[in-house]
Structures are given as structure tokens and as C-alpha cells.
């Protein structure tokens, strides 16, 4: 008997998921401070236009600022009377930590996610650049992997049972949608839980 095949699009947060090594994913990042956002990312309409090229956090004076992801410190110093640290994460991605009160890391040091980089001033600014262009730093948090593969229906449901979630479109007329769990229609795909 030939197995039915479905196109399976898996979106997983791989933070603590064991056995997911087969899926390619971006490094995981976390916010560098535990504080409310006082000014979110607002891209400028032109290269020198107004906006916010990062996230401003309403930190307490002296709050620990941690590396958002693993990498190498490529700058640690003063710019315009303010202290900054910049971390290169590879893959053309850099994060900047601005308006620091103190700096704990020097250029060339390797950091892991959560490594203290220094302490904040009254406010703290966190920025991210990919390929030299500013991006919304919040897109780095809770990194999600996406992997597309053709799999047999039974394999798809086995995966769903292991990881808890998947999106796919079962073949028209198949009994898959009726046979397995609760489903929600979203666009023309079906999500099974």
C-alpha cells in the first residue's frame, strides 16, 4: 500500500526541544534586559530621517545588561560621551548595547547568551544590524525555525505527537482530517494539535 504524502511546514521554537537537531535554525536570542520597552523600533523613512533604529528600554540605573546572543565583542568604548558595546554574532548580524553606565567586556572577548556586558544608565538602547542595515531587534527573540519537507501522513502525525504542532494540507479526499484530532482551518491549510 502506498503511503499518502502531505506537504508539511513545521514551525517550532527550538529553545528547549530535544531531538530537533535535523532542523536548521537561526541562533536563539533573548532580550538583553528585563524591563519595559519605552520606545519600540520605528524605521526611518530615509537614511537620515527620524525614527528609532532599535528598542529603548526603561531600565533602572545600574541594571545588568546581558548579551542577547552568543558572539564576539567587536567594540567596547565611548561614542559621543556614551558607553557602547557591539557584539558580532556571525552571519552578518551585530547587536549594539547603548547608553551603558559601565562596561564589563572588552573587544575580542567571546560571550554567550546572558553574559553580562555592563550596566545600564537611566535608559538603555538595544539595536541590531543585519548586512549593515538596521532591523527590528524584536525579530531576533524567540527564534523560530521553518523547515519544509514531504512526509507520509503517518509520519506527520507521529511528529505532531512528539512536538505538539504542525501545519499541513492533507490530500483532498483523504481521511486524515477526519481521522486525527481537532483541526482549525486557517487560509487553505489545516493546523492539527
PLY file of the C-alpha trace (Angstrom):
ply
format ascii 1.0
element vertex 193
property float x
property float y
property float z
element edge 192
property int vertex1
property int vertex2
end_header
0.00 0.00 0.00
1.36 3.42 -0.98
1.54 5.97 1.82
-0.28 9.26 1.35
2.04 12.25 1.26
1.42 15.77 2.53
3.42 18.96 2.36
4.42 19.67 5.93
5.54 23.08 7.15
6.86 22.87 10.67
7.30 25.98 12.77
8.91 25.27 16.09
10.50 27.23 18.85
13.61 25.12 19.31
14.58 26.66 22.63
14.32 23.51 24.75
13.33 20.92 22.19
15.47 17.79 22.21
15.83 15.69 19.09
15.27 18.58 16.72
18.84 18.69 15.51
17.77 17.78 11.98
16.00 21.11 11.56
18.18 24.03 10.53
17.60 27.14 12.60
18.89 30.58 13.43
20.61 31.18 16.76
18.30 31.94 19.66
18.31 35.41 21.17
16.78 36.83 24.33
16.06 40.43 25.37
19.20 41.90 26.96
17.33 43.33 29.96
14.19 42.61 31.92
12.49 45.99 31.62
9.52 47.53 29.83
10.01 48.92 26.32
9.72 52.71 26.41
10.20 53.30 22.67
9.87 50.46 20.12
11.68 50.12 16.80
10.47 52.76 14.32
12.26 52.55 10.97
13.08 55.94 9.43
11.59 56.88 6.07
15.06 57.86 4.80
18.66 57.07 5.81
18.91 60.24 7.93
15.22 60.59 8.82
13.65 60.47 12.28
12.81 57.14 13.89
14.22 54.67 16.36
16.74 52.22 14.92
16.39 49.89 17.90
14.46 49.40 21.12
14.67 51.69 24.14
14.06 50.05 27.49
13.01 51.87 30.67
15.74 50.35 32.85
16.70 51.09 36.42
20.05 52.83 36.85
22.74 50.14 37.11
20.57 47.27 35.84
22.63 44.40 34.36
22.68 44.35 30.54
23.33 40.87 29.10
24.35 39.62 25.67
21.23 38.86 23.64
23.04 36.01 21.88
26.41 34.30 21.60
29.17 36.08 19.71
32.34 38.15 19.91
32.64 41.69 21.27
33.88 43.82 18.35
33.58 47.22 20.05
33.60 48.33 23.67
34.09 52.02 24.29
32.89 55.59 24.23
30.97 57.29 21.38
29.73 60.85 21.77
30.06 60.78 25.55
28.16 57.48 25.91
29.41 53.92 26.52
28.62 51.21 23.97
29.26 47.51 23.37
28.78 45.82 19.98
28.63 42.03 19.57
29.15 40.23 16.25
27.01 37.07 16.10
28.24 35.89 12.69
26.02 35.55 9.62
26.31 39.35 9.10
24.42 40.06 12.35
25.53 42.54 15.02
23.79 43.82 18.12
24.56 47.10 19.87
24.10 47.95 23.54
23.96 51.71 24.05
23.87 54.26 26.87
25.66 51.96 29.29
26.75 53.15 32.73
29.55 50.57 32.91
31.14 48.06 30.53
32.25 44.58 31.67
33.60 43.22 28.36
36.47 44.22 26.11
36.98 43.90 22.37
37.77 40.34 21.27
36.07 38.58 24.19
33.60 35.78 23.40
30.18 35.98 25.04
27.32 33.55 25.47
23.64 34.40 25.65
23.11 36.05 29.03
26.77 37.05 29.60
26.79 40.41 31.45
28.11 43.16 29.16
27.75 46.01 31.65
25.09 48.02 33.43
22.50 50.45 32.12
22.21 54.15 32.57
18.80 55.72 33.23
17.68 54.33 29.87
19.05 51.61 27.63
19.01 51.26 23.82
19.36 47.92 22.03
19.94 47.80 18.28
20.51 45.12 15.64
22.07 45.24 12.18
21.92 42.55 9.51
24.19 43.06 6.49
24.84 46.60 7.76
21.13 47.52 7.74
19.15 48.21 10.91
16.44 45.64 11.68
13.81 45.41 14.39
15.67 43.69 17.26
12.46 42.05 18.47
12.54 39.83 15.37
15.53 38.08 16.97
13.72 37.00 20.12
12.19 33.53 20.31
13.93 32.46 17.14
11.73 30.12 15.14
12.84 27.57 12.60
10.97 26.71 9.47
11.55 23.52 7.55
9.57 22.23 4.59
9.53 18.54 3.71
7.38 15.91 2.03
6.44 13.26 4.53
3.96 10.44 4.76
0.76 11.34 6.62
1.50 8.83 9.40
4.98 10.35 9.85
3.44 13.81 10.04
1.11 12.79 12.85
3.93 10.99 14.63
5.88 14.26 14.53
2.85 16.20 15.77
2.58 13.80 18.71
6.28 14.36 19.55
6.43 18.15 19.19
2.78 19.08 19.57
2.11 21.20 16.49
2.38 21.29 12.69
0.73 22.86 9.65
-0.06 20.91 6.52
-2.59 20.43 3.76
-3.78 16.82 3.59
-4.54 15.39 0.17
-8.07 16.21 -0.98
-10.41 13.37 -0.19
-8.06 11.80 2.37
-9.41 10.68 5.68
-6.53 12.41 7.51
-8.51 15.46 8.58
-11.34 13.30 9.86
-9.09 10.70 11.46
-6.71 12.81 13.54
-7.51 15.21 16.34
-9.07 18.64 16.34
-8.30 20.92 13.42
-8.65 24.62 12.66
-8.95 25.98 9.14
-6.52 28.85 8.53
-6.47 30.08 4.94
-6.30 26.87 2.92
-4.09 24.98 5.39
-5.13 22.94 8.37
-3.44 23.08 11.75
-3.57 19.91 13.80
-2.84 19.84 17.52
0 1
1 2
2 3
3 4
4 5
5 6
6 7
7 8
8 9
9 10
10 11
11 12
12 13
13 14
14 15
15 16
16 17
17 18
18 19
19 20
20 21
21 22
22 23
23 24
24 25
25 26
26 27
27 28
28 29
29 30
30 31
31 32
32 33
33 34
34 35
35 36
36 37
37 38
38 39
39 40
40 41
41 42
42 43
43 44
44 45
45 46
46 47
47 48
48 49
49 50
50 51
51 52
52 53
53 54
54 55
55 56
56 57
57 58
58 59
59 60
60 61
61 62
62 63
63 64
64 65
65 66
66 67
67 68
68 69
69 70
70 71
71 72
72 73
73 74
74 75
75 76
76 77
77 78
78 79
79 80
80 81
81 82
82 83
83 84
84 85
85 86
86 87
87 88
88 89
89 90
90 91
91 92
92 93
93 94
94 95
95 96
96 97
97 98
98 99
99 100
100 101
101 102
102 103
103 104
104 105
105 106
106 107
107 108
108 109
109 110
110 111
111 112
112 113
113 114
114 115
115 116
116 117
117 118
118 119
119 120
120 121
121 122
122 123
123 124
124 125
125 126
126 127
127 128
128 129
129 130
130 131
131 132
132 133
133 134
134 135
135 136
136 137
137 138
138 139
139 140
140 141
141 142
142 143
143 144
144 145
145 146
146 147
147 148
148 149
149 150
150 151
151 152
152 153
153 154
154 155
155 156
156 157
157 158
158 159
159 160
160 161
161 162
162 163
163 164
164 165
165 166
166 167
167 168
168 169
169 170
170 171
171 172
172 173
173 174
174 175
175 176
176 177
177 178
178 179
179 180
180 181
181 182
182 183
183 184
184 185
185 186
186 187
187 188
188 189
189 190
190 191
191 192
